[in-house]
Amino acid sequence: MSDSRTGAQIMCEALINEGVEVMFGIPGGAIMPFYYAMWEYREKLRHVLCRHEQGAGHAAQGYARATGKLGVCIGTSGPGVTNLVTPIADAMMDSNPILAICGQVGSHVLGKDAFQETDITGITMPITKHNYLVKRAEELPYVFKEAIHIAITGRPGPVLIDITKDAMQKSVVPNWNIKLDLPGYKPTYNPNRKQVREALKLLANAKKPIIIAGNGVIMAGAHNELREFAERLRVPVITTLHGIGSFPEQHPLSLGMPGMHGWVHANRAIQECDVLFNIGGRFDDRVTGKASTFAPNARVIHVDIDPSEIGKNVKVTVPIVGDARLTLQALLDEMPSQEELAALHGNASDWMEHIRDLQDKHQGKQQYVNRANTENMLLPPHDVYDKLNQTLAGQNDGYILVSDVGQHQMWAAQLIDWNGGPRTHLTSGGAATMGFSVPAALGAAVAHPDKLVWVVCGDGGFQMTNQEMATIIQEGIKNVKVMIINNGYLGMVRQWQELFEQKRYSGTPLSGPNFAMLAEAYGWKGITVEHSNDVQAAIDEAIATDGPVLIDFRVEREVNVFPMVPQNKSIGEMITSEAEA
């Protein structure tokens, strides 16, 4: 029949129909029919050949995070799909919309321990929004449409489709006349107006209100509404690690980041506030510290599109289920007049002045903010961030910064003035996956070839996925610039060992290659920096180079991230130096 298609062709056409343009993956035996069909659609579907499936998954995440679109990754059966498990888990924790397409052995040998057979749907059931095992080609049009719908709607997340090889090879006439039927899946986007009015009543009468903005603000495209909301109410805004970019940090109402390595004044403001408005954040334990002591004086308003998050970690006074942008629009619609708000908020400036006094008292003490405490170091880490911060401020064409996981990640969150807007800061939060940054930057660079994509990573995380440097060269990507904060340790673990485990540096001293020479071997430009005076020149050279660049910043080895909240402590009990540990 002239209209018949193989299952593999149907897979390609289903992706094209849903607007997919890029996929990241590696072929293998069970997925080969899909790659055979992909050749016909290569003008519409770009395939990026990664060097490891974990890299493909993180690249899909980086693409999704940088664009708000669906990221797609591909693996073959057995080790191919199990290598995708880490990025799938990471995407689930951080609400990244990705679709994992997996090849499976033929349906006639399922359950017989066939070559490379792995029950990937069973493995990933707890870490996906939904997953599928498809054994019939006729099911593919519906399954792909439903899977993508689930991945990108409501609270976004990963969805996996496992397809047997024979289902990809069989020819059928596809039925594209699809009507989704998901009676058990109906995300709530519009908030309850009664709850909205109750929230406004609390905020309008609060003496010490605080807004916490999370990743949900960015995913909903609600940054403009958030700014207007905060300005009209004159309420200070704290942004979580994933909420960075949702509110400009140069704004007079911005307080920076809360939590384990947040600023003392931000955490103290939370502990003193009488009304806490959390929009798009999930009250992660890295934000709350010991949850039973979190915001003890506050009546809490929690806005989240996922109802299961509300009340899960923190007791809530006013729960609002809904999309962050639509909820903020409803709040703005219902807001009292400026005259009424002025009468109610006569002390707003006093509250803000009190918080700034806390900031002046505590933030200036940090050793990487106060130059006098680090001037004897060969290369203090903060000098790198200082020059990077100045560089980012001057990048008028826009930038994206991808950080890995560890000390360097927290320094980036603390020391960079995040004024570039939403989707400029990408990192791994909930799962805290070392090795996230280089492949995620690959995905972001594919999505935005017109922007410089900066990577800040440690020497530990870099060595987990640096093989994707080869992918970046093969794909002709020129806009990735990697900065390694190289201290010769698994730094964050070493810091805990120093402060709380009698300096037993067990398993944390870390060797590595000459990273600049490794970069050159991959076809990148490699630069090594050991002194503060050379930092800016290296960054300038990276920008001037027409191609990917790696800078190995060999920083002082034993510098700690402060402030910090010790394990099982309140966010009001931060330590700000080794002497307090």
Order of alpha helices (4+ residues) and beta strands (2+ residues): beta-alpha-beta-alpha-beta-alpha-beta-alpha-alpha-beta-alpha-beta-alpha-beta-alpha-beta-alpha-beta-alpha-alpha-beta-beta-alpha-beta-alpha-beta-beta-alpha-alpha-alpha-alpha-beta-alpha-beta-alpha-beta-alpha-alpha-beta-alpha-alpha-beta-alpha-beta
